[in-house]
């Protein structure tokens, strides 16, 4: 799924434990306080894929509001 300049991939790490990974669609790292992150794993174990994706979109929205961060232009 593509959301606001990011690709979101959900994956199951155990039965009923869904996580999400986000990456810029331009393959550049997200830089947070000077530290580059090629991908960001969303760290909660959600009960289904949709909940993991929903949490990832909220995380992207929060990242966009944070200062000192380089983000893709959507």
N, C-alpha and C positions, 0 to 999 in steps of 0.2 A: 504494500500500500504506500502511496506517495502522499505526504501531508506537509504543506508549508515548506517545501524545499528539502524534505527528509524522506528517506525510505524507511518504513517501519516493517520489521520482520518479527513475527511472533513464533515462539517455539516452546515445546513442552519439555521440561527437565525431569519430570516425574509424573506419575499418573495424577492428572488434575492440577498440575502446578505449571501455569503458563507464565512466561516472561516475554519481554519485548526487547529488541535491539534496534537502535536508530543510528542512521548514518546519513550524512549529507549526500544528496543526489549527484553533486559535482565531485564527489570522492575526496574533497579537501577535509582536513580535520576541523572539528569544532575546537576553538581555542578558548579555554576558560582560565582566567587569571594567568595567562602566559603559558599554560600547559596544553599541548595539542592532544586531542582524543579522536582517533580515527573512527571509532564507534563508541556508543554509549549503551550499556546494558541497563535496562530498567529493573530494579532489584526486588520487586515484590513477586510472590508466587500467587498469581490470580487463579481463580477456579475455572476460567474459560478464556479462550483466545480473544473474544471481544473485549473483555475487561482489561486484558493486558494492552491491547491496542488503544483503548480509551485512555488508560493511564499514560501511555506513550505520547498521545496527542496533547494531553494536559502538561506533560513535562516539556514538550517542545514549546508550548505557549509560555510557560514560565521562563524557559531559557531565553526566549525572544525579549522578555522584559528586563532581563539581567544586564547590567552594564559591564563593560570590559570583556565582551564576548564577540568573536567573529562568527557570523552566521551566513548561510546562503541567502541570496536575494530570491524571494519566492516568486 
